[in-house]
Amino acid sequence: MNTALRLIAIVTLAALMAACARQTTPEPEPTTPEPPPVERQPVETDRLDPRDFTDVRNLDNPDSLLSQRVIYFEFDRSNVRAQFRPIIEAHAQYMRANPSARVILEGHADERGSREYNLGLGERRGNAVSEAVEANGGAERQIEVVSYGEERPVCRDSNEDCWQRNRRVEIVYTAR
């Protein structure tokens, strides 16, 4: 009996100790603050080639000829100067590759000459650019020619520098 009493006393004591024991939750390990996220530059896998005149993104790329949309003319002339032919060829190539593209060729003249004469000159200049675009593969259905004559100058001074800037055709895309 002695042994049985001891055994009962030990089991009771163990039960009391277990019941009275505090439950402890393990403390979380101190965390080190995370470093701020590093801003990463997007990896450019598709590099933009400014000589790819079929890519619509080059219309806004200042390194591409497609971003140049003004063709200048000599006084009282409507023939396209050689220095502007690469620009026209680039736009023709773009239009050939993008059949949904549409442009308005806006012909302008300086203030010298009558209103009617300048409207006609602006139209001849627009038609000259249109013919050059078509000769390089642009479709006639993609092009509209409008003449503003002297009505929309970019410069209003009466000197040669200003007149030179007003003798132009602007290529305006209405659909890319």
ChimeraX attribute file (.defattr): number of C-alpha atoms within 10 A of each C-alpha:
attribute: neighborCount
match mode: 1-to-1
recipient: residues
	/A:1	6
	/A:2	7
	/A:3	8
	/A:4	9
	/A:5	10
	/A:6	11
	/A:7	12
	/A:8	12
	/A:9	12
	/A:10	12
	/A:11	12
	/A:12	12
	/A:13	12
	/A:14	12
	/A:15	12
	/A:16	11
	/A:17	11
	/A:18	11
	/A:19	10
	/A:20	9
	/A:21	9
	/A:22	8
	/A:23	8
	/A:24	6
	/A:25	6
	/A:26	6
	/A:27	6
	/A:28	6
	/A:29	6
	/A:30	6
	/A:31	6
	/A:32	6
	/A:33	6
	/A:34	6
	/A:35	6
	/A:36	6
	/A:37	6
	/A:38	6
	/A:39	6
	/A:40	6
	/A:41	6
	/A:42	6
	/A:43	7
	/A:44	7
	/A:45	6
	/A:46	6
	/A:47	7
	/A:48	14
	/A:49	13
	/A:50	18
	/A:51	13
	/A:52	16
	/A:53	22
	/A:54	19
	/A:55	15
	/A:56	15
	/A:57	16
	/A:58	20
	/A:59	21
	/A:60	12
	/A:61	15
	/A:62	11
	/A:63	14
	/A:64	19
	/A:65	22
	/A:66	29
	/A:67	18
	/A:68	19
	/A:69	17
	/A:70	18
	/A:71	23
	/A:72	22
	/A:73	21
	/A:74	13
	/A:75	13
	/A:76	16
	/A:77	14
	/A:78	22
	/A:79	16
	/A:80	20
	/A:81	12
	/A:82	8
	/A:83	10
	/A:84	17
	/A:85	16
	/A:86	12
	/A:87	20
	/A:88	27
	/A:89	21
	/A:90	22
	/A:91	26
	/A:92	24
	/A:93	20
	/A:94	23
	/A:95	25
	/A:96	20
	/A:97	16
	/A:98	17
	/A:99	14
	/A:100	11
	/A:101	19
	/A:102	21
	/A:103	20
	/A:104	19
	/A:105	28
	/A:106	24
	/A:107	33
	/A:108	32
	/A:109	34
	/A:110	27
	/A:111	20
	/A:112	13
	/A:113	14
	/A:114	11
	/A:115	15
	/A:116	11
	/A:117	15
	/A:118	24
	/A:119	21
	/A:120	18
	/A:121	25
	/A:122	30
	/A:123	24
	/A:124	21
	/A:125	31
	/A:126	30
	/A:127	23
	/A:128	19
	/A:129	27
	/A:130	25
	/A:131	17
	/A:132	18
	/A:133	24
	/A:134	21
	/A:135	14
	/A:136	18
	/A:137	17
	/A:138	26
	/A:139	18
	/A:140	13
	/A:141	12
	/A:142	20
	/A:143	25
	/A:144	15
	/A:145	20
	/A:146	20
	/A:147	23
	/A:148	19
	/A:149	27
	/A:150	25
	/A:151	15
	/A:152	16
	/A:153	19
	/A:154	15
	/A:155	14
	/A:156	12
	/A:157	11
	/A:158	11
	/A:159	9
	/A:160	11
	/A:161	10
	/A:162	16
	/A:163	22
	/A:164	16
	/A:165	18
	/A:166	24
	/A:167	29
	/A:168	26
	/A:169	31
	/A:170	19
	/A:171	25
	/A:172	15
	/A:173	15
	/A:174	11
	/A:175	12
	/A:176	14
